[in-house]
Amino acid sequence: MDALDTAVIWFNDHYGYVLIALLVGAGVWWGARTVVVQIRLAPDMARAIKERPPQGKAGGTQISAFRAFCISAASRVGTGNVAGVAVAITIGGPGAVFWMWMLAIIGGATAFVESTLGQLYKVRDGADYRGGPAYYLSRGIKNKKVGMAMAFLFALAITFTYGFVFNAVQSNSITAAVDLAMDVDGDWVPYVIGGVLAVLTAAVIFGGVHRISGVSQVLVPLMAILYVGLALVVVVTNLTQLPGVVRDIVESAFGFREFVGGGVWAAIMQGARRGLFSNEAGMGSTPNAAATAAVSHPVKQGLVQTLGVYFDTLVVCSATAFIILLSDPDYGSDIEGVQLTQTALAHHIGSFAGPLLAVILFFLAFSSVIGNYYYGETNIAFFTGRTWVLNVFRVIVVGFVFFGAIAKVSLVWNLADVFSSVMATVNILGLFAIGGVAVALLRNYSIQRAKGIDPVFHRDDIPGLTGVECWDGTDPETVRKSEPASV
């Protein structure tokens, strides 16, 4: 096991250079192509997330923009925000936080493009929709053999990454948090926690996308608000120290002050890795959630999912960073991951912080488990529609949730880095091939907004567009009340 861990670390250290270049390059490229849409259309993000879908053709309620946001936030907001930020600070120092912020702002453009494409190339799934990179790669790339090969590789990578590895990460962090909070000796504790998580996971994931989105819609906002509220208490009670902490973050980011042996490069690498794991911009995961929404224009989900990147990193990750950095942590100590956050919170508000954070993390990580599972499910559907295959996948997911509770923390985190790198690479290369369609969609959206029209898209608005199953004007959310906008 140690040899595997060493090999995985070697790959991450070397491929990290390539991954950061791809992430930053894609963000800068799409930021330029869309005229910084991730900042320019921030008001439209707030408007789009409130849009309610009409009744579906069968009379049922479809997935709203907000519920799709909650599915993606369920996956985003979890141990990456609590344990992942702690890992980044431990290894990369305060400067890692700065680079997480930068990656979120730059990556917002990539998140917009991939989620807009997820909406455009979605397919009907009974009364609902499904989609994601596997769908837009296979349908959007003109060379069908290349498109199918990339789609197959991505679908395989995300099914394994989210269904198995990332869910093991979530349950691993839950176990660490509960173990520290309970302070109970015994090898049996991880097995009990893993068993409880496995049962709860099975109860939700066998219920389909509506149960997943329903649970996420309740858990994610409630736990996130509670956690950010705790961070605000910490910040307010340490307000005089806050300017010094912000200064340390910026100075450490550029190597002006050394906190750890790796210096500025360690800060950049850890900020990028943990930022990618946390906000998922460019990884190709959130388009799977974006595709479920019933909205009148694909750009609306692109904007909503960009807002999700900001919520995850600039709000929730920053909450963790301030909790830790305001406690004057001991860099390089034996305390790692979520336990560092628990110890820091206890420093601020007392011993009850450990159990309280364990409860918050339990529900945040559990919501991530079910959000991660859905990403795997929709890509299983890309391969086959057979129910027995999906049920086998569900059973394996439950098994990995249990496995993660008893696994070695470093190996689990390092494996997460490997598979997220593969996913991001395939997705970003695909975006460079077909992302121009998202730019055309943004132009169509902007023309309608400039006329004071609530944007509605039909696939014949963009001449020569192929591979699009929906957006033919027959779905209730795409019924026009005004003239179309040509591109």
LUMNU-399084 format. One record per residue (C-alpha): x, y, z; residue in one letter. Coordinates in pm, 1 decimal, decimal comma. Layout:
N
ATOM          X          Y          Z   res
ATOM          X          Y          Z     a
...
This chain:
487
ATOM          X          Y          Z   res
ATOM        0,0        0,0        0,0     m
ATOM      287,3      240,5       77,7     d
ATOM      441,4      170,9     -265,0     a
ATOM      110,7      258,3     -433,5     l
ATOM       85,6      577,0     -229,8     d
ATOM      439,0      675,2     -334,6     t
ATOM      365,7      610,8     -703,5     a
ATOM       46,2      814,4     -688,4     v
ATOM      226,2     1105,7     -522,1     i
ATOM      496,8     1097,5     -792,1     w
ATOM      233,3     1117,7    -1066,8     f
ATOM       50,6     1404,5     -895,9     n
ATOM      370,8     1602,8     -843,1     d
ATOM      475,4     1574,3    -1207,8     h
ATOM      139,0     1598,4    -1382,2     y
ATOM       38,8     1888,7    -1159,1     g
ATOM      234,3     2123,9    -1385,3     y
ATOM       32,5     2017,7    -1689,1     v
ATOM     -298,9     2031,6    -1504,7     l
ATOM     -244,4     2383,8    -1372,8     i
ATOM     -145,7     2501,8    -1720,7     a
ATOM     -466,2     2350,6    -1863,7     l
ATOM     -690,0     2494,0    -1592,3     l
ATOM     -545,8     2844,3    -1601,6     v
ATOM     -513,8     2841,9    -1980,3     g
ATOM     -876,0     2732,6    -2026,4     a
ATOM    -1002,3     2989,3    -1776,6     g
ATOM     -808,7     3274,7    -1938,4     v
ATOM     -909,6     3164,9    -2290,5     w
ATOM    -1280,4     3137,7    -2215,3     w
ATOM    -1272,2     3450,7    -2002,7     g
ATOM    -1141,0     3637,4    -2307,5     a
ATOM    -1381,7     3468,1    -2553,5     r
ATOM    -1684,0     3548,5    -2334,6     t
ATOM    -1561,2     3897,1    -2235,0     v
ATOM    -1522,8     3791,9    -1870,6     v
ATOM    -1874,7     3653,0    -1844,3     v
ATOM    -1801,0     3517,5    -1495,4     q
ATOM    -1782,2     3874,0    -1362,3     i
ATOM    -1977,0     4075,9    -1618,2     r
ATOM    -2304,9     3883,6    -1583,1     l
ATOM    -2298,2     3833,5    -1204,7     a
ATOM    -2642,8     4002,7    -1165,7     p
ATOM    -2791,6     3757,3    -1416,4     d
ATOM    -2665,1     3466,8    -1203,5     m
ATOM    -2883,3     3572,3     -912,1     a
ATOM    -3179,3     3615,1    -1147,5     r
ATOM    -3134,5     3278,3    -1317,8     a
ATOM    -3116,7     3073,6     -998,7     i
ATOM    -3466,4     3191,4     -896,7     k
ATOM    -3635,0     3084,1    -1219,8     e
ATOM    -3905,1     2822,1    -1169,4     r
ATOM    -3982,5     2565,2    -1440,7     p
ATOM    -4333,6     2508,3    -1577,2     p
ATOM    -4509,1     2177,1    -1532,5     q
ATOM    -4367,1     1898,4    -1746,5     g
ATOM    -4558,7     1738,6    -2031,3     k
ATOM    -4673,1     1459,2    -1800,7     a
ATOM    -4796,8     1711,5    -1543,5     g
ATOM    -4514,8     1654,0    -1292,3     g
ATOM    -4273,3     1909,5    -1152,4     t
ATOM    -3940,6     1923,2    -1334,8     q
ATOM    -3598,8     1995,5    -1187,3     i
ATOM    -3564,8     2371,4    -1126,5     s
ATOM    -3250,4     2580,5    -1172,5     a
ATOM    -3213,6     2594,3     -793,7     f
ATOM    -3249,4     2217,9     -749,9     r
ATOM    -2989,5     2158,2    -1020,7     a
ATOM    -2767,2     2406,7     -837,0     f
ATOM    -2819,9     2207,5     -516,8     c
ATOM    -2722,2     1879,6     -686,3     i
ATOM    -2393,5     2035,4     -797,3     s
ATOM    -2345,4     2212,8     -463,8     a
ATOM    -2405,7     1883,4     -285,9     a
ATOM    -2102,4     1745,1     -465,3     s
ATOM    -1895,7     2064,2     -432,2     r
ATOM    -1965,2     2160,4      -71,0     v
ATOM    -1823,1     1886,7      147,3     g
ATOM    -1488,9     1770,0      278,1     t
ATOM    -1303,7     1965,8       10,2     g
ATOM    -1419,4     2283,0      186,5     n
ATOM    -1336,3     2163,9      537,5     v
ATOM    -1063,9     1898,4      515,2     a
ATOM     -924,8     1995,8      173,9     g
ATOM     -860,2     2357,8      270,0     v
ATOM     -690,8     2237,1      588,6     a
ATOM     -462,9     2008,4      384,6     v
ATOM     -377,7     2294,2      147,8     a
ATOM     -285,8     2527,9      433,5     i
ATOM      -84,1     2261,5      614,9     t
ATOM      132,0     2192,0      307,7     i
ATOM      120,0     2518,7      114,5     g
ATOM       76,0     2773,5      392,1     g
ATOM     -170,3     3066,5      390,2     p
ATOM      -75,4     3148,6       30,9     g
ATOM     -263,0     2839,6      -89,2     a
ATOM     -588,2     3018,3        0,4     v
ATOM     -505,4     3307,0     -235,7     f
ATOM     -448,2     3069,1     -525,2     w
ATOM     -775,9     2890,3     -448,5     m
ATOM     -950,4     3226,2     -482,9     w
ATOM     -774,0     3304,4     -810,1     m
ATOM     -851,8     2961,8     -955,3     l
ATOM    -1220,2     3010,7     -871,6     a
ATOM    -1242,4     3349,4    -1044,4     i
ATOM    -1044,5     3237,9    -1349,6     i
ATOM    -1220,5     2901,6    -1361,0     g
ATOM    -1562,1     3065,2    -1346,6     g
ATOM    -1542,4     3117,7    -1724,3     a
ATOM    -1466,9     2749,4    -1782,8     t
ATOM    -1753,3     2652,1    -1551,5     a
ATOM    -1985,5     2872,3    -1755,8     f
ATOM    -1885,1     2713,7    -2087,3     v
ATOM    -1903,2     2350,9    -1970,8     e
ATOM    -2240,5     2389,5    -1796,0     s
ATOM    -2391,2     2579,8    -2089,9     t
ATOM    -2285,7     2292,5    -2316,6     l
ATOM    -2425,0     2043,7    -2063,9     g
ATOM    -2764,4     2211,1    -2100,1     q
ATOM    -2748,7     2239,1    -2479,2     l
ATOM    -2664,2     1874,3    -2544,8     y
ATOM    -2886,5     1724,2    -2274,2     k
ATOM    -3117,5     1434,9    -2365,9     v
ATOM    -3461,4     1339,4    -2244,3     r
ATOM    -3481,4     1088,5    -1961,6     d
ATOM    -3852,7     1015,6    -1928,9     g
ATOM    -4007,8     1336,0    -1793,9     a
ATOM    -3664,1     1469,8    -1692,5     d
ATOM    -3327,7     1539,8    -1857,3     y
ATOM    -2973,6     1411,7    -1822,0     r
ATOM    -2643,9     1507,0    -1983,2     g
ATOM    -2286,5     1613,4    -1922,8     g
ATOM    -1946,3     1599,5    -2096,0     p
ATOM    -1995,2     1244,4    -2222,9     a
ATOM    -2301,1     1371,0    -2408,8     y
ATOM    -2156,7     1695,6    -2545,2     y
ATOM    -1828,7     1530,7    -2644,8     l
ATOM    -2002,6     1251,5    -2837,7     s
ATOM    -2263,9     1482,0    -2993,8     r
ATOM    -2070,0     1806,2    -3040,1     g
ATOM    -1730,8     1699,5    -3178,1     i
ATOM    -1758,1     1670,5    -3555,9     k
ATOM    -1515,8     1377,6    -3581,0     n
ATOM    -1746,5     1112,2    -3436,4     k
ATOM    -1474,3      856,8    -3363,4     k
ATOM    -1270,7     1108,7    -3166,3     v
ATOM    -1581,2     1237,4    -2990,5     g
ATOM    -1697,1      890,9    -2887,6     m
ATOM    -1347,4      793,7    -2768,6     a
ATOM    -1321,8     1105,9    -2552,2     m
ATOM    -1678,2     1059,1    -2424,4     a
ATOM    -1607,5      696,4    -2333,2     f
ATOM    -1287,7      787,5    -2147,3     l
ATOM    -1456,7     1071,6    -1961,7     f
ATOM    -1762,1      865,9    -1866,0     a
ATOM    -1536,6      588,8    -1737,5     l
ATOM    -1321,0      834,9    -1540,6     a
ATOM    -1610,2     1022,8    -1378,0     i
ATOM    -1796,7      703,8    -1290,0     t
ATOM    -1492,7      570,2    -1106,9     f
ATOM    -1382,7      907,6     -965,9     t
ATOM    -1711,6     1031,8     -826,0     y
ATOM    -1895,2      709,4     -766,7     g
ATOM    -1603,2      541,7     -593,7     f
ATOM    -1291,2      749,3     -508,5     v
ATOM    -1451,7     1081,6     -412,0     f
ATOM    -1717,9      905,8     -208,3     n
ATOM    -1440,2      724,8      -23,0     a
ATOM    -1284,6     1067,8       44,4     v
ATOM    -1611,8     1195,5      191,3     q
ATOM    -1665,5      900,2      424,0     s
ATOM    -1296,4      906,8      523,4     n
ATOM    -1325,5     1266,6      642,9     s
ATOM    -1652,4     1197,3      822,6     i
ATOM    -1484,6      915,9     1014,5     t
ATOM    -1189,3     1137,5     1111,1     a
ATOM    -1421,2     1414,3     1233,8     a
ATOM    -1650,1     1185,2     1433,5     v
ATOM    -1354,8      992,9     1578,8     d
ATOM    -1193,9     1312,5     1712,3     l
ATOM    -1525,7     1447,2     1840,4     a
ATOM    -1619,1     1124,7     2024,4     m
ATOM    -1266,2     1062,7     2160,4     d
ATOM    -1343,5      692,4     2194,7     v
ATOM    -1072,8      428,0     2180,3     d
ATOM    -1145,5      126,8     1966,6     g
ATOM    -1090,0       -4,4     1617,5     d
ATOM    -1464,4      -59,7     1582,1     w
ATOM    -1555,4      311,8     1546,5     v
ATOM    -1474,4      349,0     1172,1     p
ATOM    -1668,7       30,8     1094,4     y
ATOM    -1979,2      157,7     1273,6     v
ATOM    -1959,7      497,5     1102,5     i
ATOM    -1902,3      332,9      765,9     g
ATOM    -2199,3      103,5      819,5     g
ATOM    -2433,3      390,9      907,1     v
ATOM    -2317,1      592,4      605,1     l
ATOM    -2360,0      294,5      375,1     a
ATOM    -2719,9      238,4      488,3     v
ATOM    -2812,8      607,2      453,7     l
ATOM    -2651,4      626,0      110,2     t
ATOM    -2842,7      322,4      -13,3     a
ATOM    -3170,8      470,0      113,7     a
ATOM    -3126,6      782,4     -100,3     v
ATOM    -2952,2      667,8     -419,2     i
ATOM    -3204,3      393,5     -494,7     f
ATOM    -3470,7      667,4     -510,1     g
ATOM    -3360,3      841,9     -831,2     g
ATOM    -3278,9     1201,9     -924,5     v
ATOM    -3587,4     1359,3     -762,4     h
ATOM    -3504,1     1209,8     -423,3     r
ATOM    -3138,7     1311,4     -467,1     i
ATOM    -3228,7     1670,6     -557,3     s
ATOM    -3490,6     1684,7     -280,3     g
ATOM    -3244,8     1577,6       -9,4     v
ATOM    -2975,2     1809,1     -148,3     s
ATOM    -3216,9     2103,8     -157,3     q
ATOM    -3263,7     2074,3      219,0     v
ATOM    -2922,8     1961,4      345,6     l
ATOM    -2685,5     2180,1      144,0     v
ATOM    -2827,6     2528,4      222,7     p
ATOM    -2894,8     2442,9      587,8     l
ATOM    -2549,1     2302,2      665,9     m
ATOM    -2365,3     2562,6      458,1     a
ATOM    -2544,6     2847,8      634,1     i
ATOM    -2468,8     2694,1      974,3     l
ATOM    -2101,1     2646,5      889,4     y
ATOM    -2054,2     2994,3      740,5     v
ATOM    -2238,0     3133,2     1044,8     g
ATOM    -1979,2     2969,9     1273,7     l
ATOM    -1701,4     3123,7     1063,9     a
ATOM    -1863,5     3468,0     1092,6     l
ATOM    -1869,8     3431,6     1470,6     v
ATOM    -1498,4     3349,5     1462,1     v
ATOM    -1419,6     3644,7     1234,1     v
ATOM    -1623,7     3894,1     1437,8     v
ATOM    -1463,8     3786,0     1765,6     t
ATOM    -1117,8     3817,4     1608,0     n
ATOM    -1182,4     4121,0     1391,2     l
ATOM     -863,8     4302,5     1487,4     t
ATOM     -653,2     4006,9     1366,9     q
ATOM     -829,4     3975,0     1030,0     l
ATOM     -618,9     4233,0      837,9     p
ATOM     -301,6     4051,4      947,0     g
ATOM     -441,0     3716,8      827,0     v
ATOM     -535,9     3860,1      486,4     v
ATOM     -187,8     4013,0      460,7     r
ATOM      -30,4     3675,2      541,1     d
ATOM     -241,6     3507,1      269,8     i
ATOM     -129,5     3754,1        1,8     v
ATOM      235,7     3774,1      108,8     e
ATOM      270,2     3396,8      138,6     s
ATOM      109,4     3350,2     -203,1     a
ATOM      396,9     3536,5     -369,2     f
ATOM      675,1     3406,1     -147,7     g
ATOM      727,1     3728,8       46,3     f
ATOM      696,4     3531,1      369,1     r
ATOM      793,4     3164,9      398,1     e
ATOM      561,9     2947,8      606,2     f
ATOM      653,2     2604,8      476,9     v
ATOM      947,6     2442,3      303,7     g
ATOM      792,1     2443,1      -42,5     g
ATOM      749,6     2820,0      -56,9     g
ATOM      544,8     2985,0     -328,6     v
ATOM      524,5     2679,0     -555,5     w
ATOM      381,5     2467,3     -273,1     a
ATOM      118,8     2737,4     -219,2     a
ATOM       25,9     2746,1     -588,9     i
ATOM       14,6     2367,6     -624,0     m
ATOM     -192,4     2308,3     -312,4     q
ATOM     -426,3     2596,6     -389,4     g
ATOM     -481,4     2463,6     -741,3     a
ATOM     -527,7     2099,5     -639,9     r
ATOM     -758,6     2161,9     -348,5     r
ATOM     -938,6     2435,4     -541,3     g
ATOM    -1006,1     2194,9     -827,2     l
ATOM    -1129,7     1925,9     -591,1     f
ATOM    -1352,1     2175,5     -411,5     s
ATOM    -1509,7     2398,6     -679,5     n
ATOM    -1469,4     2149,7     -970,3     e
ATOM    -1446,8     2424,5    -1236,8     a
ATOM    -1328,0     2263,4    -1558,6     g
ATOM    -1340,1     1911,2    -1420,9     m
ATOM    -1656,5     1825,3    -1612,9     g
ATOM    -1864,0     1719,9    -1312,6     s
ATOM    -2112,6     2005,7    -1274,9     t
ATOM    -2243,3     1988,0    -1636,0     p
ATOM    -2403,2     1659,5    -1531,4     n
ATOM    -2609,4     1848,7    -1273,6     a
ATOM    -2664,2     2149,1    -1501,3     a
ATOM    -2822,7     1922,8    -1764,2     a
ATOM    -3104,5     1815,9    -1529,1     t
ATOM    -3263,3     2161,3    -1509,5     a
ATOM    -3567,7     2267,3    -1710,8     a
ATOM    -3471,6     2621,4    -1816,8     v
ATOM    -3556,8     2839,9    -2115,6     s
ATOM    -3198,2     2900,9    -2229,9     h
ATOM    -2876,4     2697,8    -2184,5     p
ATOM    -2682,5     3006,7    -2076,7     v
ATOM    -2897,2     3034,1    -1765,0     k
ATOM    -2752,2     2713,3    -1621,7     q
ATOM    -2404,7     2823,5    -1727,5     g
ATOM    -2452,0     3132,3    -1510,9     l
ATOM    -2606,0     2940,3    -1220,9     v
ATOM    -2319,9     2690,9    -1208,4     q
ATOM    -2063,5     2972,8    -1223,6     t
ATOM    -2232,2     3115,7     -915,8     l
ATOM    -2183,1     2773,4     -757,9     g
ATOM    -1804,4     2802,3     -805,8     v
ATOM    -1803,4     3133,8     -619,7     y
ATOM    -2028,9     3005,4     -343,0     f
ATOM    -1804,7     2705,3     -290,9     d
ATOM    -1464,5     2875,9     -290,2     t
ATOM    -1511,4     3243,7     -206,9     l
ATOM    -1765,9     3174,0       67,5     v
ATOM    -1736,7     2823,7      214,7     v
ATOM    -1363,6     2761,8      157,4     c
ATOM    -1284,7     3110,4      286,7     s
ATOM    -1483,7     3028,6      600,2     a
ATOM    -1254,8     2732,3      669,9     t
ATOM     -941,8     2934,1      591,2     a
ATOM    -1030,6     3209,8      837,4     f
ATOM    -1124,0     2960,9     1110,1     i
ATOM     -781,5     2795,7     1077,7     i
ATOM     -560,7     3100,2     1019,1     l
ATOM     -716,4     3303,9     1300,9     l
ATOM     -619,0     3024,8     1543,9     s
ATOM     -244,0     3077,9     1477,4     d
ATOM     -192,0     2717,9     1357,7     p
ATOM      129,1     2518,9     1390,6     d
ATOM      231,5     2452,5     1028,6     y
ATOM      374,3     2110,1      964,4     g
ATOM      222,8     1954,0     1279,1     s
ATOM       86,0     1600,1     1293,7     d
ATOM     -272,9     1728,1     1291,4     i
ATOM     -406,6     1702,5      935,6     e
ATOM     -722,9     1734,6      734,3     g
ATOM    -1054,4     1789,4      904,2     v
ATOM     -901,1     1747,4     1249,7     q
ATOM     -700,5     2068,7     1196,1     l
ATOM    -1025,7     2255,5     1129,6     t
ATOM    -1188,4     2098,1     1435,6     q
ATOM     -893,4     2190,0     1657,0     t
ATOM     -894,1     2547,8     1524,3     a
ATOM    -1269,1     2585,6     1580,3     l
ATOM    -1235,9     2450,8     1934,4     a
ATOM     -965,3     2712,8     1993,9     h
ATOM    -1218,6     2984,0     1909,3     h
ATOM    -1549,7     2871,9     2055,5     i
ATOM    -1474,2     2592,0     2301,6     g
ATOM    -1465,5     2214,9     2326,0     s
ATOM    -1819,5     2168,4     2193,2     f
ATOM    -1690,7     2281,0     1851,4     a
ATOM    -1554,6     1936,6     1770,9     g
ATOM    -1886,0     1750,9     1799,2     p
ATOM    -2072,7     2039,1     1630,2     l
ATOM    -1837,4     2042,6     1331,7     l
ATOM    -1856,1     1664,0     1314,5     a
ATOM    -2234,6     1688,9     1275,8     v
ATOM    -2207,7     1964,0     1011,6     i
ATOM    -1942,9     1774,6      819,7     l
ATOM    -2141,4     1452,9      841,8     f
ATOM    -2435,9     1608,2      660,3     f
ATOM    -2224,7     1811,6      416,0     l
ATOM    -2020,6     1505,6      323,7     a
ATOM    -2331,7     1288,3      305,4     f
ATOM    -2490,3     1532,6       61,6     s
ATOM    -2166,8     1515,2     -138,8     s
ATOM    -2190,3     1137,4     -148,0     v
ATOM    -2534,3     1145,9     -306,1     i
ATOM    -2435,7     1428,4     -543,5     g
ATOM    -2125,4     1234,2     -646,9     n
ATOM    -2334,4      923,9     -697,9     y
ATOM    -2565,5     1105,3     -940,0     y
ATOM    -2270,3     1203,9    -1159,1     y
ATOM    -2182,3      837,2    -1184,8     g
ATOM    -2543,5      737,0    -1252,0     e
ATOM    -2592,6      973,1    -1544,2     t
ATOM    -2272,6      842,6    -1704,8     n
ATOM    -2374,6      481,5    -1648,9     i
ATOM    -2685,5      576,6    -1849,1     a
ATOM    -2453,4      697,1    -2126,9     f
ATOM    -2317,1      342,3    -2155,5     f
ATOM    -2637,9      146,7    -2106,6     t
ATOM    -2999,2      181,7    -1999,1     g
ATOM    -3013,6     -159,2    -1832,2     r
ATOM    -3150,6     -137,2    -1478,8     t
ATOM    -2942,5     -424,4    -1344,7     w
ATOM    -2618,4     -247,2    -1443,0     v
ATOM    -2728,7       65,0    -1256,3     l
ATOM    -2819,0     -141,3     -949,4     n
ATOM    -2477,3     -311,9     -952,4     v
ATOM    -2318,5       34,0     -969,5     f
ATOM    -2527,4      146,2     -672,2     r
ATOM    -2413,6     -151,5     -466,4     v
ATOM    -2046,8      -82,5     -548,8     i
ATOM    -2092,2      285,2     -451,8     v
ATOM    -2228,0      179,5     -113,3     v
ATOM    -1927,2      -51,4      -74,8     g
ATOM    -1679,9      229,9     -144,6     f
ATOM    -1856,0      454,2      106,3     v
ATOM    -1789,9      186,6      367,1     f
ATOM    -1431,9      131,4      242,6     f
ATOM    -1349,5      502,1      269,2     g
ATOM    -1442,2      503,7      635,4     a
ATOM    -1160,1      261,8      718,6     i
ATOM     -896,4      358,6      453,8     a
ATOM     -567,3      546,5      489,5     k
ATOM     -630,7      920,6      450,4     v
ATOM     -326,6     1012,0      237,9     s
ATOM     -384,6      739,4      -22,4     l
ATOM     -752,8      832,2      -60,3     v
ATOM     -676,1     1201,6     -113,0     w
ATOM     -392,1     1128,5     -355,4     n
ATOM     -607,4      894,2     -564,5     l
ATOM     -868,3     1169,6     -582,0     a
ATOM     -603,0     1398,1     -733,7     d
ATOM     -509,5     1139,4     -999,7     v
ATOM     -859,8     1074,6    -1128,4     f
ATOM     -969,4     1437,3    -1111,5     s
ATOM     -664,4     1518,3    -1327,3     s
ATOM     -772,1     1265,2    -1591,0     v
ATOM    -1126,7     1398,5    -1594,4     m
ATOM    -1019,7     1761,4    -1617,2     a
ATOM     -775,4     1689,0    -1899,8     t
ATOM    -1030,6     1511,3    -2120,3     v
ATOM    -1298,6     1770,3    -2049,3     n
ATOM    -1081,9     2076,5    -2112,7     i
ATOM     -948,5     1936,7    -2441,1     l
ATOM    -1309,1     1873,3    -2545,1     g
ATOM    -1408,6     2229,3    -2451,5     l
ATOM    -1136,1     2369,4    -2674,9     f
ATOM    -1292,3     2168,3    -2959,8     a
ATOM    -1657,7     2268,9    -2919,4     i
ATOM    -1666,9     2556,6    -2667,4     g
ATOM    -1726,9     2809,4    -2944,8     g
ATOM    -2089,1     2694,1    -2945,3     v
ATOM    -2124,2     2824,8    -2587,9     a
ATOM    -1992,7     3162,7    -2702,8     v
ATOM    -2259,0     3168,8    -2977,6     a
ATOM    -2524,0     3080,1    -2719,1     l
ATOM    -2405,5     3366,2    -2497,6     l
ATOM    -2438,7     3602,7    -2794,2     r
ATOM    -2795,7     3478,6    -2853,7     n
ATOM    -2877,6     3526,2    -2485,0     y
ATOM    -2728,0     3877,4    -2474,7     s
ATOM    -2920,9     3991,6    -2783,5     i
ATOM    -3249,8     3889,7    -2621,7     q
ATOM    -3158,4     4049,0    -2287,3     r
ATOM    -3067,8     4374,3    -2464,7     a
ATOM    -3419,8     4377,6    -2613,5     k
ATOM    -3571,6     4331,2    -2267,8     g
ATOM    -3678,6     3974,8    -2351,4     i
ATOM    -3657,4     3682,1    -2111,7     d
ATOM    -3419,0     3468,6    -2321,6     p
ATOM    -3560,2     3152,7    -2480,2     v
ATOM    -3351,4     2932,3    -2708,7     f
ATOM    -3446,9     2707,9    -2999,9     h
ATOM    -3186,9     2495,2    -3172,5     r
ATOM    -3253,6     2654,8    -3512,4     d
ATOM    -3136,0     2992,1    -3370,6     d
ATOM    -2777,0     2883,7    -3446,2     i
ATOM    -2741,4     2774,9    -3810,7     p
ATOM    -2557,9     2447,9    -3864,8     g
ATOM    -2597,2     2327,0    -3506,5     l
ATOM    -2605,3     1945,5    -3495,1     t
ATOM    -2633,3     1672,2    -3233,4     g
ATOM    -2893,0     1860,2    -3023,6     v
ATOM    -3186,6     1641,8    -2915,4     e
ATOM    -3386,4     1895,6    -2712,1     c
ATOM    -3449,3     2268,7    -2767,5     w
ATOM    -3694,5     2208,9    -3053,1     d
ATOM    -3958,3     2436,0    -2896,2     g
ATOM    -4186,0     2152,5    -2780,1     t
ATOM    -4088,7     2159,0    -2412,0     d
ATOM    -4299,4     2391,3    -2191,5     p
ATOM    -3999,1     2598,8    -2075,3     e
ATOM    -3902,1     2679,6    -2436,4     t
ATOM    -4237,5     2822,0    -2552,1     v
ATOM    -4163,9     3165,9    -2698,9     r
ATOM    -4353,1     3480,3    -2609,7     k
ATOM    -4157,8     3702,0    -2849,8     s
ATOM    -3947,5     3698,8    -3167,4     e
ATOM    -3631,5     3484,2    -3171,3     p
ATOM    -3281,3     3631,2    -3170,0     a
ATOM    -3062,3     3522,6    -3461,3     s
ATOM    -2690,5     3469,3    -3413,3     v
